[in-house]
Amino acid sequence: MKNLSLMITCAFVVTTNSALAQQATPISGAASEARPEHQIALIDMAYIFKSYDKFTAMTAALQKDIEQTDQQAKGMVENLQNLQAQLTSGELEEGSPDYTKLEEQLLKSQSDLESFRRVAQRDFFKKEADLYKTVYLEVEDLVQKYANYHGYTLVLRFERDDVDAADNPRDIISGMNRQVVYYRSQDDITDAILTYLNKRWNDQQTASGSSGGTTRPN
């Protein structure tokens, strides 16, 4: 009687485990099919900025504006120096109306120069920030379209430079601390993005030149 009871119990356990296994298999399979497979891409944004022709052109235009501003500032400095020389030449008696007038001009020129430098520096930082923002948003938009088309679910920034190529101790330490230790070359989309960006920009410049328009980046 005990043996029969033991056999029934064992049969129940086996049957129950088998039923659970049969129920678990399709649930697990359905979840696996519904869950999209992650595909990660990598992009070297620093390399993109350094090698993007549009960014180079915009940087050159900004540098030209800075040089023009510097020339204007130099003219203001020269005028300030001339006023200072006149004031210290001894030709005018200290406290005289002409001396006082020249002194007021000197103080005003100093104030104008300081204000000019402050405004020019603020304007430069704003233009530089707008430049980076413009290019970054452009790259970001293209990366999103590229990732959607090729099925990438995540795109991470990384540095392509290998530790093997580094000689400077600081560069070696920096390379060892990078987040991406290994990646497949086909998951590096840097060159694909850069090639498209440069082609589009150069095509736009060619079209603008042929139509008589300006080629200055905006």
Protein Blocks (a to p, Z undefined) as FASTA:
>chain_A
ZZmmmmmmmmmmmmmmmmmmmmmmmmmmmmmmmpccdddddddfklmmmmmmklmmmmmm
mmmmmmmmmmmmmmmmmmmmmmmmmmmnomacghiaklmmmmmmmmmmmmmmmmmmmmmm
mmmmmmmmmmmmmmmmmmmmmmmmmmmmnopabdcdddfbdfklpmblklmmmmmmpmbl
bdcfklpcklmmmmmmmmmmmmmmmmmmmnopafbdZZ
